[in-house]
Amino acid sequence: MASGSDRNPIIIGGLPSQVPDFDPEETQEWLDSLDAAVDERGRERARYLMLRLIERAREKRVAVPEMRSTDYVNTIPTRAEPFFPGNEEIERKILNATRWNAAVMVSRAQRPGIGVGGHIATFASSASLYDVGFNHFFRGKDEGDGGDQVFFQGHASPGIYARAFLLDRLSEDNLDGFRQEKSKAPHGLSSYPHPRLMPDFWEFPTVSMGLGPIGAIYQARMNRYMHAREIADTSKSHVWAFLGDGEMDEPESLGQLTIAAREGLDNLTFVVNCNLQRLDGPVRGNGKVIQELESVFRGAGWNVIKLIWDRTWDPLLAQDRDGILVNRMNTTPDGQFQTYATESGAYIRDHFFGDDQRLRAMVEGMTDDQILHLGRGGHDHKKIYAAFKAAVEHKGQPTVILAKTVKGWTLGPNFEGRNATHQMKKLTVDDLKGFRDRLHLPISDKELESGAPPYYHPGRNSEEIQYMHDRRLGLGGYVPTRVVRSKPLTLPDDKTYATVKKGSGQQSIATTMAFVRLLKDLMREKELGKRFVLIAPDEYRTFGMDSFFPSAKIYNPLGQQYESVDRELLLAYKESPTGQMLHDGISEAGCTASLIAAGSAYATHGEPLIPVYVFYSMFGFQRTGDQFWQMSDQLARGFVLGATAGRTTLTGEGLQHADGHSQLLASTNPGCVAYDPAFGFEIAHIVQDGLRRMYGPDSEDVFYYLTVYNEPIRHPAEPANVDAEGIIKGIYRFSEGTSGSIPAQIMASGVAVPWAVEAQKLLAEDWNVKADVWSATSWNELRREAVACEEHNLLHPEEEQRVPYVTRKLAGAQGPFVAVSDWMRAVPDQIARWVPGTYQSLGADGFGFADTRGAARRFFHIDAQSIVVGVLTELAREGKVDRSVLKQAIDRYQLLDVSAADPGAAGGDA
């Protein structure tokens, strides 16, 4: 056996220790002692001694690498469990009533003629976890603050409704309106947590898997941010996220764990309902998902509490002197544990305990029924209370509780632990009878045999209901509850927007920079300025926002504990515990989660924040569109800037950076107000209107999406008689044709407006065409308003028929109409049916590529010369010019030769 310098460096936890051995004899004595312990007392005893040594080493502050997983037993030993302050018998009765009503509500929703279904197995497994939280931990909002923020697992919503029914927050009519939001209005209940659908009840939409976990992390962080900046006292708020073990497979569930640990978010607790089963079968049939998750969370720096076994296992574990029982727990895969959940006590005796005499001896004095009821920790109120209490008292780290449960628990043998249980929605009469008996509810067979099963309520004056009300009173009110206490903000007057409305003079700047200049002026406002929350995914410099670093500073709860490499520069990188800018690293998902948390602060904490999230346009609605939907569902407000927008503006980056479709994706989100402005003065009007709509006296639950570009252009000053209404509604005449005799109309948006103006000039000089140029600031809003008109006309034929704004606006214009943008044609095509004349669109359909701006635009046929040919083509179709001019124009402008195009302006990141 090699020793001393002949041996490889010690490897512990993946880390090499290069410290030389100064006393090999002492080292050998320790190794010999370990060998003796193994030889004389066995490996389990030696393992125990090693663990105790590690424990003592940490007590003595000897640096020992963190263990990534521990035994498959409860983290909190029985001797360390705190006193349980509740009345367990009453809480059991409450929970039984809740379980019954949740299952009956879903079963009734599946009755013939309705069939809207629901999910009952998820709540059945997690019911005790929620009950302990409701009775002892979740703080309400009655004290005037934000209380706790609870992210409920989406599929558990029936149980939350069932508890609210017992508290008289919901009626039987409400329960019977589950998933029938319109046909049972005003009593309908949303299928899952949807604040937009139930704005006084739910706070956080969570059923889109993975968004609840990342949302909870950034909510906890936003709480700390608001407290650090003295916007709201969030010191008492705790964020709870109830999640599924299968849900943890989603990248959003685990992708941002490190930020919670890095910032020491001990105001955050994940409760993972480990029923070992996803929608179709086991989460880890051949493995152990709790052990896997423990390693992941420990590695990310979280405090991990495993809650695996209920109190019935305590006597067995107490007599496990050789560790043989723990070893069996460690080595049994999840798929087998699911089988044990569906089998008899005799089967468990034979297969779990039976092949080792020492194990079998442990249960010799137990009946098969007692073995069958050896339970999982996620169903034991005292064990759960101990875990929750330890979580909220832990300091310096976020905590995850890995609670083992049985999916479909108490629902009977046809449901419990079955692979199909997630899809099972209806209980038979026999199922109901068995369920009733297990819950000890006073419901007769006759009631179950005659029609729909009844709901159960023990009576308003019963001790159970009074207990529930008392507990919620002591914890500050009912949960979930959404309350909006914020007041409208005092908004700046027109003077704040004056600078950007003057244009850029002789300087060429991109619309991104025009917005940044406006933002600077807005942030100077005494009251409003502090409420802006700047968010970017490691791209502030790209968007010309590094000028904010010295003044607004980057939020970091630890401050800046190093000397910045650029500290001598005017725009030095500066971090601060009270910083205003959120720098979430290269994570669009993390930034969007910050956006949502900030944008809903007006409701969560009663203090409005104005988030401004700036990102590469391509990585917005395409990559995080599900979160933007979540933002709408959560009624969040704020500004979203898709910078470097368009298919052809970002020269050199190529296909994966070339966004020609996010405006179309934005049109699918009903809460998104999307604009594609061309000039600074348009941006000024749009932002001013956005602040009014989102933060004024009659605030609306929308968010604004502006696509801005990185191509430098000269911005004109605002025209004297600017059509402000047209800018806001989506279209106005920017430039009226002054020469030529053949009328035509060009409609353009964003960076395409200058191309249209150039085309206007060419048409007049070369082809005698007098074209007006219209700036279409929002194709999406024009379509939305037109659809609303048609909807009204459909249902009110006896009233005067409404005419869409775009139709009225273009009514006096002589066509044809040619639309152009740096987007795919489907974006401007949204308004085609309401344009009063011949309509054609040009667009950047297909994949982007790396080249000069001019070459790309010539390739897609959207540059000024292509617009000219497009207008002439439509005029020829109407017989207003001879078709021979089309070939002449194509040859004159060399439209078939991409390399003949003027390359255009280069560069321009912002």
LINKA-V700201 format. One record per pair of residues at least 4 apart in sequence whose C-alpha atoms are under 7 Angstrom apart, sorted by the first residue. I is the first residue (numbers start at 1). J is the second residue. If there is no record, write none. Layout:
I|J  I|J
This chain:
2|6  2|7  3|7  4|21  4|24  9|16  9|17  9|18  10|16  10|17  11|15  11|16  11|17  12|16  12|65  13|65  23|27  24|28  25|29  26|30  27|31  28|32  29|33  30|34  31|35  32|36  33|37  34|38  34|46  35|39  36|40  37|41  37|42  37|46  38|42  38|43  38|46  41|45  42|46  43|47  44|48  44|322  44|323  45|49  46|50  47|51  48|52  49|53  50|54  51|55  52|56  53|57  54|58  55|59  56|60  57|61  57|62  58|62  58|63  58|64  68|294  68|295  68|298  68|299  69|291  69|294  69|295  71|330  72|326  72|329  72|330  73|308  73|309  74|306  74|307  74|308  74|309  75|305  75|306  75|307  76|80  76|81  77|81  81|386  82|386  84|382  84|385  87|91  88|92  89|93  90|94  90|464  91|95  92|96  93|97  93|464  94|98  94|464  95|99  95|131  96|100  96|439  97|101  97|456  98|102  98|159  98|162  98|163  99|103  99|124  99|159  100|104  101|105  101|162  101|455  101|456  102|106  102|158  102|159  102|162  103|107  103|120  104|108  104|453  104|455  105|109  105|175  105|176  106|110  106|117  106|118  106|119  106|120  106|425  107|111  107|425  107|426  107|427  108|452  109|114  109|115  109|116  109|117  109|176  109|178  110|114  110|115  110|116  110|117  110|425  110|426  111|115  116|179  117|425  118|425  119|155  119|422  119|423  119|425  120|124  120|425  121|125  121|407  121|408  121|421  121|422  122|126  122|155  122|156  122|407  122|408  123|127  123|156  123|159  124|407  124|408  124|409  124|410  125|275  125|405  125|406  125|407  125|408  125|409  126|130  126|273  127|131  128|132  128|378  128|379  128|381  129|133  129|378  129|384  130|134  131|135  132|136  132|381  132|384  132|385  133|137  133|138  134|138  135|471  135|472  138|148  138|475  139|147  139|148  139|475  139|476  140|147  140|148  140|475  140|476  140|477  140|478  140|479  141|145  141|146  141|147  141|476  141|477  142|476  142|477  143|476  145|605  146|237  146|604  146|605  147|237  148|237  148|238  148|239  149|238  149|239  149|240  150|239  150|240  150|241  151|204  151|206  151|212  151|216  151|240  151|241  151|242  152|206  152|241  152|242  153|206  153|207  153|242  153|243  154|192  154|193  154|206  154|207  155|192  155|207  156|160  157|161  157|192  157|193  158|162  159|163  160|164  161|165  162|166  163|167  164|168  164|169  164|170  165|169  165|170  165|171  166|457  166|465  167|465  170|174  171|175  172|176  173|177  173|187  174|178  174|187  174|188  174|189  177|181  177|184  177|187  177|188  177|189  178|188  178|189  178|190  178|191  179|188  179|189  179|190  179|191  180|184  180|188  180|189  181|185  181|188  181|189  181|190  182|188  184|188  190|194  190|197  192|207  193|202  193|204  193|205  193|206  194|198  194|202  194|204  194|205  194|633  195|199  195|201  195|202  195|203  195|204  195|205  195|633  195|634  195|635  196|633  196|634  196|635  198|202  199|482  200|481  200|482  200|483  201|480  201|481  201|482  202|480  202|481  202|482  203|481  203|482  203|634  204|634  205|630  205|633  205|634  206|211  206|212  209|247  209|250  210|214  210|247  210|248  210|250  210|252  210|253  211|215  211|252  211|253  212|216  212|241  213|217  213|241  213|253  214|218  214|252  214|253  214|256  214|593  215|219  215|593  216|220  216|239  216|241  217|221  217|260  218|222  218|593  218|594  218|597  219|223  219|597  220|224  220|239  220|265  220|267  220|268  221|225  221|265  222|226  222|597  222|598  223|227  223|234  224|228  225|229  226|230  226|231  226|232  227|231  227|232  227|233  227|234  228|577  228|578  229|578  232|607  238|267  238|268  239|267  239|268  239|269  240|268  240|269  240|270  241|269  241|270  241|271  242|270  242|271  242|272  243|247  243|271  243|272  243|273  244|248  244|272  244|273  244|274  245|272  245|273  245|274  245|276  246|277  246|278  246|283  248|253  248|254  251|255  257|261  257|300  258|262  258|300  258|301  259|263  260|264  260|265  260|398  261|265  261|300  261|301  261|302  261|397  261|398  263|557  264|396  264|397  264|398  265|396  265|397  265|398  266|394  266|395  266|396  266|397  266|398  266|399  267|398  268|398  268|399  269|391  269|398  269|399  269|400  270|399  270|400  270|401  271|400  271|401  271|402  272|401  272|402  272|403  273|402  273|403  273|404  273|405  274|402  274|403  274|404  274|405  275|404  275|405  275|406  275|407  276|282  276|283  276|334  277|281  277|282  277|283  278|282  278|283  279|422  280|419  280|420  281|419  282|335  283|289  284|288  284|289  284|334  284|335  285|333  285|334  285|335  286|333  286|334  286|335  287|333  287|334  288|292  288|333  288|334  289|293  290|294  290|402  291|295  292|296  293|297  294|298  294|304  295|299  296|300  297|301  297|302  297|304  298|302  298|303  298|304  302|397  302|398  302|399  302|400  303|397  303|398  303|399  303|400  304|399  304|400  304|401  305|387  305|400  305|401  305|402  306|401  306|402  306|403  307|377  307|378  307|401  307|402  307|403  307|404  308|376  308|377  308|378  308|403  308|404  309|313  309|375  309|376  309|377  310|375  310|376  310|377  310|380  310|383  312|374  312|375  313|317  313|374  314|318  315|319  316|320  316|362  320|324  320|325  323|327  324|328  325|329  325|359  326|330  327|331  328|332  332|336  333|337  334|338  335|339  336|340  337|341  338|342  338|417  339|343  340|348  341|417  342|413  342|416  342|417  343|347  344|348  344|372  345|349  345|368  345|369  345|371  345|372  346|350  346|368  347|351  348|352  348|353  349|353  349|354  350|354  351|355  353|359  353|360  354|359  354|360  356|360  357|361  358|362  360|364  366|370  366|371  367|371  368|372  369|373  370|374  376|404  376|405  377|383  377|403  377|404  377|405  378|384  378|403  378|404  378|405  379|405  380|384  381|385  382|386  383|387  384|388  385|389  386|390  387|391  388|392  389|393  390|394  391|399  406|416  406|417  407|416  407|417  408|415  408|416  408|417  408|421  409|416  410|435  410|438  411|415  411|416  411|435  412|416  412|431  412|434  412|435  415|421  420|424  427|431  427|432  428|432  429|433  429|448  429|449  430|434  431|435  432|436  433|437  434|438  435|439  436|440  436|441  437|441  443|447  444|448  445|449  446|450  447|453  447|454  448|453  458|462  460|465  461|465  461|466  462|466  463|467  464|468  465|469  466|470  467|471  468|472  469|473  470|474  471|475  472|476  472|477  472|478  473|477  482|603  483|603  484|602  484|603  484|606  485|603  485|606  486|602  486|603  486|606  486|607  486|608  488|695  488|696  488|697  489|695  489|696  492|496  494|498  496|521  496|522  497|501  497|518  497|684  498|502  500|514  500|518  500|680  500|681  500|684  501|680  501|681  501|684  501|717  501|718  502|717  502|718  503|680  503|715  503|716  503|717  503|718  504|508  504|714  504|715  504|716  505|714  505|715  506|714  507|714  508|712  508|713  508|714  509|513  509|514  509|712  509|713  509|714  510|514  510|709  510|710  510|711  510|712  510|713  510|910  511|515  511|678  511|679  511|680  511|708  511|709  511|710  512|516  512|543  512|643  512|708  512|709  512|710  512|910  513|517  513|544  513|910  514|518  514|680  515|519  515|680  515|683  516|520  516|545  517|521  518|522  519|523  520|524  522|529  523|528  523|529  523|530  523|532  524|529  525|529  531|609  531|610  532|609  532|610  532|611  532|612  533|580  533|581  533|609  533|610  533|611  533|612  534|580  534|581  534|582  534|611  534|612  534|613  535|581  535|582  535|583  535|591  535|612  535|613  535|614  536|540  536|582  536|583  536|584  536|591  536|613  536|614  536|615  537|583  537|584  537|585  537|586  537|587  537|588  537|591  537|615  538|583  538|584  538|585  538|586  539|543  540|544  540|545  540|546  541|545  541|546  542|909  542|910  543|909  543|910  544|910  546|571  547|571  548|552  548|553  549|553  549|554  549|571  549|572  549|573  549|574  550|571  550|572  550|573  550|574  552|579  552|580  552|581  553|574  553|575  553|576  553|579  553|580  553|581  554|574  554|575  554|576  554|579  554|580  554|581  554|582  554|583  555|575  555|576  555|577  555|578  555|579  555|580  555|581  555|582  556|575  556|576  556|577  556|579  557|576  557|577  558|577  559|575  559|576  559|577  560|575  560|576  563|567  564|573  566|572  566|573  567|572  568|572  575|579  584|590  584|591  587|591  588|592  588|624  589|593  589|624  590|594  591|595  592|596  592|627  593|597  594|598  595|599  595|611  595|613  596|600  596|631  596|636  597|601  598|609  598|611  599|609  599|610  599|611  599|636  599|637  599|638  600|604  600|635  600|636  600|637  601|605  601|606  601|607  601|608  601|609  602|606  602|607  602|608  602|609  610|638  611|638  611|639  612|638  612|639  612|640  613|639  613|640  613|641  614|640  614|641  614|642  614|643  615|620  615|641  615|642  615|643  616|620  616|642  616|643  616|644  617|642  617|643  617|644  617|645  617|659  618|622  618|657  618|658  618|659  619|623  620|624  620|625  620|642  621|625  621|662  621|665  621|666  622|662  624|628  625|629  626|630  627|631  628|632  629|633  629|669  630|634  631|635  631|636  632|636  632|671  632|702  635|701  635|702  636|701  636|702  636|703  637|694  637|701  637|702  637|703  638|703  638|704  639|703  639|704  639|705  640|704  640|705  640|706  641|705  641|706  641|707  641|708  642|706  642|707  642|708  643|707  643|708  643|709  644|649  644|650  644|708  644|709  644|710  645|649  645|659  645|707  645|708  645|709  646|658  646|659  646|660  646|822  646|823  647|658  647|659  647|660  647|822  647|823  647|844  647|848  648|658  648|822  648|853  648|856  648|857  649|709  649|710  649|711  649|853  650|658  651|850  651|851  651|852  651|853  652|850  652|851  653|657  653|850  654|658  654|848  654|849  654|850  655|847  655|848  655|849  658|848  660|822  660|823  660|824  660|844  661|665  661|823  661|824  662|666  663|667  663|827  664|827  666|672  666|674  667|780  671|702  671|703  672|702  672|703  672|704  672|705  673|702  673|703  673|704  673|705  673|781  674|704  674|705  674|706  674|778  674|780  675|705  675|706  675|707  675|777  675|778  676|706  676|707  676|708  676|749  676|750  676|777  676|778  677|682  677|683  677|749  677|750  677|777  678|682  678|749  678|750  678|751  678|753  679|683  679|715  680|684  680|715  681|685  681|718  682|686  682|727  683|687  684|688  685|689  685|724  686|690  686|728  687|691  688|692  689|693  690|694  690|704  691|695  691|696  692|696  693|698  693|699  693|700  694|699  694|700  694|701  694|702  695|699  709|751  710|908  710|909  710|910  711|908  712|908  718|722  723|727  723|732  724|728  725|729  726|730  726|731  726|732  727|731  727|732  727|777  729|781  729|782  730|776  730|777  730|778  730|779  730|781  730|782  731|774  731|775  731|776  731|777  731|778  732|774  732|775  732|776  733|773  733|774  733|775  734|773  734|774  734|775  735|772  735|773  735|774  736|772  736|773  737|770  737|771  737|772  738|770  739|764  739|770  740|764  740|768  740|769  740|770  741|768  741|769  741|770  742|768  742|769  742|770  743|769  743|770  743|771  743|814  743|815  744|769  744|770  744|771  744|772  744|814  744|815  744|816  744|817  745|771  745|772  745|773  745|815  745|816  745|817  745|818  746|756  746|771  746|772  746|773  746|774  746|817  746|818  746|819  747|773  747|774  747|775  747|776  747|818  747|819  747|820  748|752  748|753  748|756  748|774  748|775  748|776  748|819  748|820  748|821  749|753  749|775  749|776  749|777  749|821  752|756  752|820  752|821  752|822  753|757  753|775  754|758  755|759  755|863  755|864  756|760  756|773  756|864  757|761  757|773  758|762  758|864  759|763  759|864  759|865  759|867  759|868  760|764  760|771  761|765  762|766  763|767  763|768  763|769  763|868  764|768  764|769  764|770  778|782  779|783  779|827  779|828  779|830  779|831  780|784  781|785  782|786  782|806  782|831  783|787  783|830  783|831  784|788  785|789  785|804  786|790  786|804  786|805  787|791  788|792  789|793  789|802  789|803  789|804  790|794  791|795  792|796  793|797  793|801  793|802  803|807  803|808  804|808  805|809  806|810  806|834  806|835  807|811  807|834  807|835  807|836  810|836  811|836  815|837  815|838  816|837  816|838  816|839  816|874  816|875  817|837  817|838  817|839  817|840  818|839  818|840  818|841  818|871  819|828  819|840  819|841  819|842  820|841  820|842  820|843  820|862  821|842  821|843  822|843  822|844  823|827  823|843  823|844  824|843  824|844  824|845  825|829  825|841  825|842  825|843  825|844  825|845  826|830  828|841  829|841  831|835  832|839  835|839  842|862  843|860  843|862  844|860  851|855  851|856  852|856  852|903  853|857  853|903  853|904  854|858  854|901  854|902  854|903  854|904  855|859  855|898  855|899  855|901  855|903  856|860  857|861  857|862  857|863  858|862  858|863  858|895  858|898  858|901  859|898  861|866  862|866  862|867  863|867  864|868  865|869  865|893  866|870  866|895  867|871  868|872  869|873  869|886  869|889  869|890  870|874  871|875  872|876  872|886  873|877  873|886  874|878  875|879  875|880  875|881  876|880  876|881  876|882  876|883  884|888  885|889  886|890  887|891  888|892  889|893  890|894  890|895  891|895  894|900
